Structures are given as C-alpha cells and as structure tokens.
Amino acid sequence: MHRKNQVGIGISIIVFSLIFLTLKLDCNETKEDIVRLKLKKKIISNNIKSLKVKENRLISKNRIEKIAKETLGMHSPLPESLIVFIND
C-alpha cells in the first residue's frame, strides 16, 4: 500500500512538472512573438511615414505644374477681366 502511494505521488509530480514546463515554454514563446510583432509594427509604421512623405512630394503643386509644362506642353492662362451682368 505504501509503495502504491509513492508511485502515485511520483507520477503526480512528473505530470505537474510536465504541465508546468509546457506552460513556461508557451509563455516564453508568446513573449518572443510579442517582441517580434512590436518590431514588425515599428517597421510598418516607418514605411507608412516614408510613403506619406513620398505622397506629399508627388502631389506637390510645383511638381505637377512642372510636369504639365515640360511633359504635356501646358501653360498657365493669362489673367482675364470678367464682366458679370445681373438681371433683375
């Protein structure tokens, strides 16, 4: 009877140890995932900032006017006088 209790206690300790180690490894893996995802988030944020700067450069008025003049042969119209008639 005493021997069965010792075996039962030994098996219980082994099972709980295995469960503890499994949880500990899962916890460490989750921490590594969090660090990896934070780094990925920072890289993506930097890419977004870079793309916004590029977008602002591409849509700048001076750049568009230069392309319109040099590539498309367009020009700015001369100012004109306008006369407005209002009929009552």
KAKAUR-V915349 format. One record per backbone hydrogen bond with DSSP energy under -0.5 kcal/mol. CO is the residue of the C=O (numbers start at 1). NH is the residue of the N-H. If there is no record, write none. Layout:
co/nh
CO/NH
CO/NH
This chain:
co/nh
1/5
2/6
3/7
4/8
5/9
6/10
7/11
8/12
9/13
10/14
11/15
12/16
13/17
14/18
15/19
16/20
17/21
18/22
19/23
20/24
21/25
22/26
23/27
24/28
25/29
26/30
27/31
28/32
29/33
30/34
31/35
32/36
33/37
34/38
35/39
36/40
37/41
38/42
39/43
40/44
41/45
42/46
43/47
44/48
45/49
46/50
47/51
48/52
49/53
50/54
51/55
52/56
53/57
54/58
55/59
57/60
60/64
61/65
62/66
63/67
64/68
65/69
66/70
67/71
67/72
68/74
69/73
82/84
83/85
85/87
